[in-house]
Amino acid sequence: MRLGKKLITFAVAGLALVGTAACSNGKNNSSSNDAKIPSKITKKTTVVFWHGMHGAQENTLKQLTSDFEKKNPNIKIKLENQGSYIDLQGKINSTMQSPKNLPTITQAYPGWLYNAAQNKMLVDLTPYINNKNVGWGSAKASDIRTELLDGAQIKGTQYGIPFNKSIESLTYNKTMFKKYGIKKVPSTMEELKQVSETIYKKSNHKVVGAGFDSLANYYTLGMKDEGFNFTDKINFTGAASKKVINYYAEGVKKGYFRVAGSEHYLSGPFANEKVAMFIGTSAGESFVKQGVGNKFTYDVAPRPGKYTMQQGTDIYMFKEASSIQRAAAFKYMKFLTSESSQLKWANATGYIPVNNGVLDDKEFLDNKNIKIPTKLKSATKHLYSVPAEKNSNAAYNQLNSIMQNILSAAQKGQNVNSQIDNGKQKFDAAWKQ
């Protein structure tokens, strides 16, 4: 994602250790692996971790990993950077043809691993969660937010543990609000429209009111607010769907809404005072701060509407790992999601903490570098994630281009109904592929 694209990345090389195999392809796949969870890691064990972290994210991950290894001298975590999320997903997909070459654990979205779960290539983590030696003893004892844990399930099985998470939030130009007499930050979609129209008119059409970074998220959450989960039962040309689409299309046609387009993110136009508000990932606030500088005062607020999208990856474990590698890997996953680790992670990266305890931590709330911490409780009341179902990931990914085509037609003043019809064909085909 964008947070890593602006910095040079490099992979961390792991040292070869004796005992359990130090490479991802030296694993024992016997049925005895599932029989017992080792209570202690008594010999040198290497865990291979594929990830897509860069910049401050990768540096912080290295620091946390070093802290873990100092506390667990028999465990070596071999961090292997696979590039972007797209690169990581591609590497996982291609390597699943040769399972013995898969890592012990990987970052992933659940939708990426639907087929892997169906083919019984993933480890059910529930026994590890409930184990008091390597886990917490129960999911409740983990203090990980329930909605985030549920989001890491595939067809009801807990295959993942949430790690680097973000939400969508509203970023707005506080100085501009004062200039144009806007006294209330929009909390509903209707209010977002009204404020956007007001700013567009009062600025003599020089400032666009608002826009959404992710068109796929916009549509998915719009439908959720209308009472529809993201499934293959969605009728793209139905009344609710057209209501969601036309809300944005009408705003684009009249000029008070816009899309990110080739810029991919609206933080740039926002920093240049070309757009007054935008809805994007909370993990991007550091770039907003850098872009805005001293030009004006910005602030953040919960995303308008009832629901917000929980984003970011979870950590999943492959069955090719030996029993001792699995236990070692889960101890590491437990460490990464602990209150102390998540406090450090959230403060350094801008991701939201998955551990509930951090939300009330004074050090987190007093973080002067970002503004989202004090808004998180209200912003995360109603979280939603794309369900991990067959072809849901493909259908979700198709939404960006579909919506882009529709809104492009709206921008040209065209009737969007034909584009909605075309969108339905593509959307339905993605579900059925």
N, C-alpha and C positions, 0 to 999 in steps of 0.2 A: 504494500500500500504506500501512499505518498510519503509517509514519515521516513521511509527508508530510501527513497529514490534519490535524495539529494546528497547522500553520503557514500563514500567508497566502502565496500564491504569486503570481508575476507573470511575464509573458513578457519575454524580452530582445529588444529591437528591434535589427535589424541595419542598418548603413549601406549605402546603395546604392553600388556601386562600378562603375567602368567596366571594359571588357574582357568577360570571360565574364559571362553573365547573373547578376544578383544575386538573382533570385527563382527559386523552385522550378519555375516554369512556363516559364522561358525557356531551354529545353535543346535541344540538338541530338541527335536520335535516329538519326542516320545510321549505317550499318553500319561506317563507318570508326572509330567510337568504340572498337570492340573490337580494332582492328588493332594499336594500339601504346599502351603505357603511357608517358606523358611522364616523362622522368627528372627534370625540374625544373619548378617552377611559376614561369614567367617573367612572367606578367601577373596582374593583380588577379583573383582568383577567389573566389566566394562559395559556401560549402557550407551548405545548410539542414539543420538537425538537429532532428527532432521527438523530444521526450523527455517523461517523466512524473516528473521529479525535483522534490522539494520540500525546504524547510527546509535542514538542513545538507548534504543531498545536492546540492540545486540550487546552494547557495552555493559548495560545493567544485567542482562542475562548472564554474561561472563562472570560478573562480580558475584551474583547470587550462586552460580554454579561453583565458583571457587570457595565460597563460604560453606556450601554443602559438602564439598570434598574434604575440607578441613575437619568437619564434624564427623565425616564418614570415610576414614582413610582407606578402607577396603573397596570403595566404589569410585570408579573413574567415569565421568560423564564426557563422552566424546561429542562435542557440538559440531554439527555439520550444516553449514549454511547452504541452502539450495537456491538462493536468489530471491526473486519475487514470489508472491503467493501463486501466481500462474505457473511459474517454474516449479515450485514445490508440488503443486497438484499434478503437473505433468510427470514429474519424477516418480511420484507415488504410483500413478496409473501405469506407467511403463514398467516399473519394478515389480508390480503385483503379478506380472507374468512369470517372474522368477522369485517366488516368495522368500527363499533363503537369503536373498540380497536385500531384503527389507530391513529398516532400522529396528531397534528395540521399541522406540516411541517416536511419534511425529506430531507436529502441529498440524491441524486440519480443521476444516469445517465439516460437520457431520454429513452434509450432502455429498461431499467428495468420496466418502467411504461407505455409501449405501451398499454398493455391490460387494465390497470387502466384507461387510457384516453378513450379507446374504450368503456369501461363500465361506463363512465361518473362519475368517482370517484374523479377526480381532479378539482380544481378550475381554471377557465380561469383567468389569472392574468392581462389581458389587461385593464379591468375597474379600477383595483387598480393602475396600472402604470399611467393611464390617470387622476386619481383623485388627485387633488392638495393638499388635506388634509393629506392623508396617503401615497400617492405616489409622483410622480414628476410633473405630469401634462401632460407628454408625454414621449415616449421612448427616444427621442432625449435629453430631459432635464435631463435624468438619467445619461448621460455621460458614460453609459456602452457601450463597443464596440459592434457594430451591429452584427458582426459575432458570438460573444459569446451569444448574445440574441437569434439570429436565431438558434444557436445550442441547445438552451433550449426549442425549439418548438417541438411539436408532431403533425404531419400532419397539420402544418400551424398554430396551436393554441399555444399561449404563456403560457404554463403551468409552466415553470420554470424561475428562475432568477439565472444567473451564480454567483458562489461564489468562490470556490477554484479551480483555473485553472492553468494548466501548459502546456508547449509545449515540443516537442522533439527538442533537440539541439545537436550539435556536441561538445564533450569534447575531447581535444587533448593534448598530451605531447609536450609542447613548447620546452623544453630542447632537447628532442629527435629529433624534427623537425630540430633544428639547427645542431645537431650532424650528421644527414644524409643528410644535404643540401636541406631540403624542405623549399622553400621560400614562397610558397603560400598555404594558408589553403584551402582545397577542398570546392568548392561551387556548384559543379555538381556531379552527380553520376559517371560520367566518370573520373573526377579528383579524386574522392574518391578511385576508383579502381587503378588508376595510382600511387597515393601516397602510397596506401597500398602495392602494388607490390614492389615499390621501397624500402620501409622500410623493408619488409620481406626479400628481397634479400640482402640488405646492412647489415642487422643484422645477416646474415648467418642462416636465418630461425629461429632465436631465438625469434623474436618479430613479432606477427601477426599484420597486418596493422589496421584492423578495424572490428567492429561487431555491431549488432543492438540488443538492449535489448528486444524489443517487435517485434516478428515475425509477429504478426497480423497487427501492425502498418506499418511494412516494406511493406507487401504485399498491404495493403489498399492504402498507399500513392504512392507506385510504380504504381498501376493501375490508380490512380488519375493523376499522372504525364503523363501517357499514354493516358489520356482523358476519363477514365471510372470512374463514380461514383460507390460507394459501394451499389449495388442493386442485386436482384436475376437474373438480366439479364447478369451478368458476366459469361463468358465462361471460366472455370478454365483451360481447355486444349486448349484454343484459342491462337493465335499468340502473342497477347499482354501479356497475362498471363504467357505464357512460357518464354517470354523475361524477365519479372520481376523475375520469379523464377530462371531462369538459370543464371542471373547476380550474384545472391548470391551463388547459387550452384557451379558455376565454381570457384568462389573465395575460397569457403570452400574446394573444391577438390584440388586446387593448393596450399592451405595453407595460403593465405594472408587475408582471411576473417575467422571469427569464430562466433559461437553462444554462448550465455550465459550458456546454458545447465543447469546442476543441481545447478549452482551458482545463477541462476535467473537474476543476474545483472552483467554487465561487469565492474562496478566500482572497484571491487576487483582485477581482473586481470590487470586493468588499473593502479591501485595504486602500484601493484607489478611489473610494467613495462613489462608485458607479452603481452599487446596489446597497440598500439600507440594511437588509437582513438576509441571512441564508440559513438553511437547515443542512447540517453536515455532521460528520463524526466528531464526537467530543475529544477524540485522541489527536485532533488536528489543531488544538488551541494554541500550541506553541508557535505554529506557523502564522496564525492570525496575529498573535502578539508581535512577532517579528515584523510582519508586513505593515501593521498599523503604526508601530513605533509611537511617536509623540504627536501624530497627526490629529487624532481624536480619541475619545474614550469609548471603548467597546464593553459589552457585557454579554453574559450568556443566560439562557433561561431554558426551562423544559420545552421540548418540542410541542408545538400546538397540536391539539387532539388528545384523545385518551391514551393511545398506545405509543410506545417508542420502540425502535428496533434494537435488540441486543445484537451486537456485532463482534467480530473478532473470533479467534480460533480456540479450540480445546486441544488437549493432549490425549492421543490414542496410543494403544499398545498392540503390537502384532503378536500373533500366536507362535511365530517361529522362535521367539525368545525362550531361553531355558527358564526353569522355575526360579533360579537364583537371580537371573537378570530381571525377571518380572518383579520380584520382591524389591530389588535394588532400585528399579525404575520407579516403582510406586512410592518408595520412600522419598525419592527426589521430587515426584509430583506433589506429594504431601508437603514437602518443604517449600516448594514454589508457591503454594496456595496458603501458606501459613500467614498469620496476621503480620508478623515482622517482615516477611518477604514481600507481601502484597503492599504494605505501606511504602517500602523502598521502591517497589516497581511502579506504583501509581504516582508517587511524587516525582520520579525521574522520567517517566514516559508519557504521562497524561492519560494512560488507560485507567478505567474505573476499577476499583478493587473488587475481587470476587468474594473476598472474606468480609462478612458483615461487620466484624469488629472494627475494621479500618474506617468505616463510614462515620463513626463517632470519635475517632482518634483525634486528639487536639492537634497533633503534628500534621495530620492530613488536612484538617479543616483550616489550619492557619497557614497553609501553603500560599505564599504571596505570588508565586510564579504563574499560577493558573486560577481561574475563577470558578471552574466547574465543581470543586469539592463541596462547597456550601449549598449547591443546588441539586446534588445527586439524589438525596432522599426523595424530594418531590418529583424529580425527573425520572425516577425508576420505579414508580408505583405500579405501572402496568407495562411489563416488558413482553415483547413478542419476538419470536425467531421463526425463520422459514423451516417448516417440518422436514425432517429427513425421510422423504418418501421416494419411491421410484421416479426418477426423472424430474424431481422437484428442483434440483440444482440447475438442470438444463433450462427448465421453464423460467425460473427466476432470472437466469443470465440473459435470456432472450428478451426480457422486459425492457432493458435499457435501450436497445435498438428500436424496438417497437414504439416505445413512448417518444423516442427522439424523432422518429418519422412523423408521428402524429403532431407533435409540437412544432416541428419544422413547417408542416403544412399550415398550422394555425398562425405561425409567425408571418407567413406569406398572405394571410387573409383568406385562405382556402377553407372550404367545408371539410371537416375532418372525418366525416362518416365513412368515406371510402378507405381511409387509412386505418380506421378502427376495424373495419371488415377484414382488411389485409392482416392486421395485427392478430385478429382472432385465429386466422389460419395458421400463422406462425406459432402462436401461443399453444394452440391445441396440438400442433405437430410436435412441439418440444415435449409435451407430456406423453405423447404416444410413441416416441422414437424407440 
